[in-house]
Amino acid sequence: MILGGNHELECAAGADRTTLDALFRRAGVRNADAVALADPPNRDSVTGGAPRRLTYAQADRAISAMAAKLRQLGLPTDAVVAMQLPNTVESIIALLGVLRAGMIAAPLPLLWRRQDIVAALKAVSVKAIVTVGRIGSIAHADIAMQAAAELFPVRYVCGFGSGLPDGVVPLDDVFGTGLQEFMTPPLRPANPADHVAVYTFDTAYGGGVRHSHAELIAAGRNVHLASGAAQDTAMLSPVPLASFAGLAVTLLSWMLGGGTLNLHHAFDPEVFAAQARTLDSGTIVLPGPALGAMAEADLLGDPAGIIALWRSPEHKADPYLGGARLTDVVCVTENDVVVGPMTGSPSAGIIGVGGYGLRQTAVEFAVAAIDANATIVALPDAVLGQRLAGSASNPGALVRELQARGVNPLIAGAFAPRNAA
């Protein structure tokens, strides 16, 4: 039986040894024919292809096929597999497939480009990168190939979607009807829940942070219990799995509660509002700074609950006055998820833009290395918390050079015309 509806069940079922894969399998046994995952309806504009809707049984087969594919490539147990995927069904299937194969997942922030990817993955000796042909107009498979060329341990770049470059291993067949043979990974001699499941990367402080199955489940349980969400109710989340907080509020909250996880690749207001209207008193997960503006724009429908994710140094805006039960979740670093009101002051030297943390000195250095006379500053923003704004004598040339160096597009975007940004 799945954890969540009967919260005392954890101890009785020996949850101290539960892994993320075991947690998903429990939900699958109980809800095999129920819809587990649903793509955003505008998937074609995000990454191409028709939206997918998978039952728990279909998702389970795709996860096993993904695991088998990784093992057939010759990747060993505990190999680190990096992932940079849109907020679509593939992101869930890939992460759980990596874990079922006995490997370690390393999800990457979507706004990272070659420079950030290479710096982060050098520290964890990554063996493979899983990506997608494109996200919007950005060719992420090309970015992954460029990063892999600078990372000696990388043996494979794998990708979902069409138009993949030569040398990228295609993955779309994991959704096929023919299930590949699954190689069971070696049994772990110690408690499997204590084993490292995921590396995440703090965008502000750098370095990979290890998270065991037990730590991730505990964080998700805290969020799930505080939200008071009923079992088997639907969720809608635009928060991707690229951080410890994203895993806790999206992946773990869904697996602990069951029901359908509706994914939204941020951000299309009309699509989000249409998805929210179909929730039928479910739960919406949102970045905290966006809550007030979205409620005012009547984009939230009539959810039973809202989980608002806050990242330092964002400041809480006007209180939410709607009828849904509101749960604030604060994640200052990649080590902690705290359920409770957003309090405290900004972290010194850290710029927070819509959930991304950027070290101020690193931002200034990236710009000064190209144009010593250019300036870039952080300004308050009602929705994003903060935003970057820049000034240069030749902003077009500066933007082109920042992009060529694979710098975070938030930095390059600071020098774009305000209406374009």
C-alpha positions in Angstrom: 0.0 0.0 0.0 1.2 3.5 -0.8 2.5 5.8 1.9 0.3 8.9 2.5 -3.3 8.0 3.1 -2.6 6.1 6.3 0.4 8.1 7.7 1.1 5.6 10.5 1.6 2.9 7.8 5.3 3.9 7.3 6.6 2.4 10.5 4.4 -0.7 10.2 5.5 -1.4 6.6 9.2 -0.9 7.4 9.5 2.3 5.5 13.0 2.8 6.9 14.2 0.5 4.1 12.0 2.0 1.4 13.6 3.3 -1.8 12.0 5.7 -4.3 11.5 2.8 -6.7 9.8 0.8 -4.0 7.6 3.8 -3.2 6.5 4.0 -6.9 5.9 0.3 -7.1 3.5 0.4 -4.1 1.4 3.1 -5.9 1.5 1.0 -9.1 0.3 -2.1 -7.4 -2.7 -0.3 -5.9 -3.5 2.0 -8.9 -2.3 0.1 -11.9 -4.9 1.3 -14.3 -5.2 4.9 -12.9 -3.5 7.7 -14.8 -0.2 8.4 -13.1 1.4 11.1 -15.3 0.1 13.7 -17.8 2.1 15.9 -20.0 1.3 19.6 -20.5 -1.2 20.0 -23.3 1.2 22.4 -25.2 3.9 19.8 -25.2 4.4 20.1 -29.0 5.6 23.7 -28.5 7.8 22.8 -25.6 9.7 19.8 -27.0 7.7 18.3 -29.8 5.3 15.4 -30.1 1.8 14.8 -28.8 1.1 14.9 -25.0 1.5 11.7 -23.2 -0.8 10.2 -20.5 0.5 7.1 -18.7 -1.2 4.9 -16.3 0.8 3.5 -13.4 1.2 0.2 -15.3 2.4 2.0 -18.4 4.8 4.2 -16.4 6.1 1.1 -14.7 6.9 -0.5 -18.0 8.6 2.6 -19.3 10.7 2.9 -16.2 11.8 -0.7 -16.5 12.6 -0.2 -20.2 14.6 2.9 -19.3 16.6 0.9 -16.7 17.2 -1.9 -19.1 18.5 0.5 -21.8 21.0 2.0 -19.4 22.2 -1.4 -18.3 22.5 -2.6 -21.9 24.8 0.4 -22.6 27.2 -1.2 -20.1 26.8 1.5 -17.5 27.7 0.0 -14.1 25.9 0.0 -10.8 26.2 3.4 -9.1 27.1 5.2 -12.3 26.1 8.9 -12.1 23.6 9.8 -14.9 23.0 13.5 -15.4 19.7 14.7 -16.8 18.5 17.9 -18.3 14.9 17.5 -19.3 11.8 19.6 -19.6 9.0 19.3 -17.1 7.3 16.5 -19.1 6.7 12.8 -18.5 10.2 11.9 -19.7 11.7 13.7 -16.6 9.9 11.3 -14.2 10.5 8.2 -16.3 14.2 8.9 -16.7 14.9 9.7 -13.1 13.0 6.6 -11.8 14.6 4.5 -14.6 18.1 5.5 -13.5 17.3 4.5 -9.9 15.7 1.2 -10.9 18.9 0.4 -12.8 20.8 0.8 -9.6 22.5 4.1 -10.6 22.5 7.6 -9.3 20.5 10.4 -10.9 21.9 14.0 -11.3 19.2 16.3 -12.5 20.4 19.7 -13.8 18.7 23.1 -13.8 17.1 23.8 -17.1 18.8 27.2 -17.5 22.3 25.8 -17.2 24.4 25.9 -20.4 27.7 24.4 -21.2 29.8 26.4 -18.7 27.7 25.5 -15.6 27.1 21.9 -16.8 30.8 21.1 -17.2 31.7 22.8 -13.9 29.1 20.8 -12.0 29.6 17.4 -13.6 33.4 17.4 -13.3 32.9 17.0 -9.5 30.7 13.9 -9.7 32.4 11.9 -12.4 29.3 11.5 -14.5 29.1 8.6 -16.9 26.1 9.6 -19.1 23.9 12.5 -19.9 20.2 12.2 -20.7 18.6 15.1 -22.5 16.1 16.0 -25.2 16.4 17.2 -28.8 15.1 20.7 -27.9 13.3 22.7 -25.3 11.5 25.5 -27.0 14.0 26.9 -29.5 17.1 25.8 -27.6 18.9 22.6 -28.9 19.6 21.0 -25.6 21.0 17.8 -27.3 23.7 20.0 -28.9 24.5 21.6 -25.5 24.9 18.1 -24.0 27.2 17.0 -26.7 29.4 20.1 -26.2 29.5 19.5 -22.5 30.3 15.8 -23.0 33.3 16.7 -25.2 34.8 18.4 -22.1 34.0 15.7 -19.6 36.3 12.7 -20.0 34.3 10.2 -17.9 31.1 10.6 -20.0 30.6 7.5 -22.2 27.1 8.2 -23.6 24.8 11.1 -24.4 21.2 9.8 -24.6 18.2 11.8 -25.8 14.4 11.9 -26.1 12.7 13.5 -29.1 13.4 13.9 -32.8 16.3 15.6 -34.6 19.0 14.2 -32.3 22.6 14.8 -33.4 24.7 11.9 -34.6 26.1 10.0 -31.7 23.2 10.5 -29.3 21.5 7.3 -28.2 17.7 7.6 -28.8 15.4 6.9 -25.9 11.8 7.3 -27.2 11.5 3.5 -27.6 11.2 3.1 -23.8 7.6 4.1 -24.4 7.0 1.3 -26.9 4.8 -1.7 -26.2 7.7 -4.3 -26.3 9.3 -4.4 -22.9 13.0 -4.9 -23.0 14.6 -7.5 -20.7 15.4 -5.9 -17.4 18.7 -6.7 -15.7 18.3 -6.7 -12.0 21.1 -4.7 -10.4 23.2 -6.3 -7.6 21.6 -6.3 -4.2 23.1 -3.7 -1.8 24.6 -5.2 1.3 23.5 -2.3 3.6 20.1 -0.6 4.0 19.2 0.5 0.4 17.3 3.5 1.8 20.6 4.9 3.0 22.2 4.7 -0.4 22.8 7.8 -2.5 19.9 8.2 -4.9 20.3 11.7 -6.4 22.9 14.5 -6.7 21.5 18.0 -6.9 23.4 21.2 -7.5 22.9 24.4 -5.6 22.9 27.1 -8.3 24.2 29.7 -5.9 26.8 27.7 -3.8 28.0 25.2 -6.3 29.0 21.6 -5.8 27.0 18.4 -5.9 24.9 17.6 -2.9 24.2 13.9 -2.1 20.7 12.8 -1.1 19.8 9.3 0.0 16.4 7.7 -0.6 15.6 8.1 3.0 16.4 11.8 3.0 14.3 12.5 -0.1 11.3 10.5 1.2 11.5 12.3 4.6 11.5 15.7 2.9 8.6 14.7 0.7 6.7 13.3 3.6 7.0 16.5 5.5 5.5 18.4 2.6 2.8 15.9 2.0 1.6 15.7 5.6 1.7 19.5 6.0 -0.4 20.0 2.8 -3.2 17.7 4.1 -3.8 16.5 0.6 -6.2 13.6 0.3 -5.0 10.4 -1.1 -5.4 9.8 -4.9 -6.1 13.5 -5.7 -4.5 15.2 -8.7 -1.5 17.5 -8.6 -0.4 20.2 -11.0 3.2 21.3 -10.9 5.4 23.6 -13.0 8.3 23.0 -10.6 10.8 20.7 -12.3 12.9 17.9 -10.7 16.1 19.9 -10.9 16.6 20.6 -7.2 16.1 18.9 -3.8 13.1 21.2 -3.3 11.6 20.3 -6.7 12.0 16.6 -5.9 10.3 17.0 -2.5 7.3 19.1 -3.6 6.7 17.4 -7.0 8.0 13.9 -7.3 7.8 12.7 -3.6 4.5 14.5 -2.8 2.9 12.8 -5.8 4.3 9.3 -5.0 3.3 9.6 -1.4 -0.3 10.7 -2.2 -1.0 8.8 -5.4 -3.3 10.3 -8.0 -2.3 11.9 -11.2 0.7 14.2 -11.6 -0.1 16.9 -14.2 3.1 18.5 -15.4 3.4 22.1 -16.7 6.5 23.4 -18.4 6.7 27.0 -17.2 5.2 29.1 -18.3 2.1 29.6 -20.4 -0.7 31.4 -18.5 -3.6 30.1 -20.6 -2.4 26.5 -20.6 -1.8 26.6 -16.9 -5.3 28.0 -16.2 -6.9 25.3 -18.4 -4.9 22.6 -16.5 -5.9 24.1 -13.1 -9.6 24.1 -14.1 -9.5 20.3 -14.6 -7.9 19.5 -11.2 -11.2 18.8 -9.4 -10.1 20.1 -6.0 -6.6 18.8 -6.3 -3.3 20.4 -5.2 -1.3 23.0 -7.1 2.5 23.4 -6.6 3.9 26.9 -7.4 7.0 29.0 -6.9 6.1 31.2 -4.0 6.8 34.6 -5.6 4.4 33.9 -8.4 1.4 33.0 -6.1 0.0 36.5 -5.6 0.2 37.5 -9.2 -1.3 34.2 -10.4 -4.2 34.4 -7.9 -4.9 38.0 -9.0 -4.9 36.9 -12.6 -7.4 34.1 -11.8 -5.1 31.4 -13.1 -5.5 29.0 -10.2 -9.0 27.6 -10.6 -10.4 26.2 -7.4 -7.8 23.9 -5.9 -8.2 22.3 -2.5 -4.6 23.1 -1.6 -1.6 25.1 -2.8 2.1 24.3 -2.0 4.2 27.5 -2.4 7.9 26.9 -2.8 10.2 29.7 -1.6 13.9 30.1 -2.2 16.1 32.6 -0.3 16.6 35.5 -0.8 13.0 36.0 -2.0 10.6 37.9 0.2 7.0 36.9 0.7 4.6 39.2 -1.0 1.0 40.0 0.1 -0.7 37.1 1.9 -2.7 34.7 -0.2 -6.4 35.4 0.5 -8.0 32.5 -1.5 -9.9 29.6 -0.1 -7.3 26.9 -0.8 -5.2 25.5 2.1 -1.8 27.1 1.7 1.4 25.3 2.6 4.7 27.3 2.5 7.8 25.3 1.8 11.2 27.0 2.2 14.4 25.6 0.7 17.3 27.9 1.3 20.0 25.4 0.2 20.2 21.9 -1.3 20.3 20.3 2.1 17.1 21.5 3.8 13.4 21.7 3.1 11.4 23.4 5.8 7.6 23.5 5.9 6.4 26.9 7.4 6.0 30.6 6.6 8.7 32.3 4.6 10.8 34.3 7.1 14.3 35.8 7.3 16.4 38.0 5.2 18.3 37.5 2.0 21.5 35.5 1.9 24.4 37.9 1.5 25.8 38.0 -2.0 23.1 35.7 -3.5 20.8 36.9 -6.3 17.5 35.0 -6.4 15.6 35.0 -9.8 12.5 32.9 -9.9 13.9 30.0 -7.9 17.4 30.2 -9.3 20.2 31.4 -7.0 23.2 33.1 -8.6 26.3 34.2 -6.7 26.7 37.9 -7.3 30.5 37.8 -7.6 30.2 35.1 -10.3 27.6 37.1 -12.3 29.8 40.2 -12.2 32.9 38.2 -13.2 31.2 36.6 -16.2 30.4 40.0 -17.5 33.6 41.8 -16.6 35.7 39.0 -18.3 34.2 40.2 -21.6 33.5 43.9 -21.1 35.1 45.5 -18.1 33.0 48.6 -18.5 29.7 46.8 -18.5 27.5 46.8 -15.4 25.0 44.3 -14.1 22.8 44.7 -11.1 19.9 42.8 -9.3 16.6 44.7 -9.1 13.4 43.8 -7.1 10.7 42.0 -9.1 7.2 41.4 -7.9 6.9 37.9 -9.4 10.5 36.6 -9.7 11.8 38.0 -6.4 14.7 39.7 -8.2 15.7 40.2 -11.8 19.0 41.1 -13.5 19.5 44.3 -15.5 22.6 45.3 -17.4 24.1 48.1 -19.3 26.9 48.0 -21.9 28.2 50.1 -24.8 27.5 47.2 -27.2 25.0 45.0 -25.5 24.4 42.9 -28.7 28.0 41.9 -28.9 28.2 41.2 -25.2 25.1 38.9 -25.3 26.5 37.0 -28.3 29.8 36.4 -26.5 28.1 35.3 -23.2 26.0 32.8 -25.2 29.1 31.5 -27.1 30.8 30.9 -23.7 27.8 28.9 -22.5 26.9 31.3 -19.7 23.6 31.1 -17.9 20.9 32.9 -20.1 19.7 34.9 -17.1 22.9 36.8 -17.3 22.8 37.3 -21.1 19.1 38.2 -20.8 20.0 41.2 -18.5 21.4 43.0 -21.5 18.4 42.3 -23.8 15.8 45.0 -24.4 13.4 45.0 -21.5 10.3 44.0 -23.6 12.3 41.2 -25.2 13.6 39.9 -21.9 
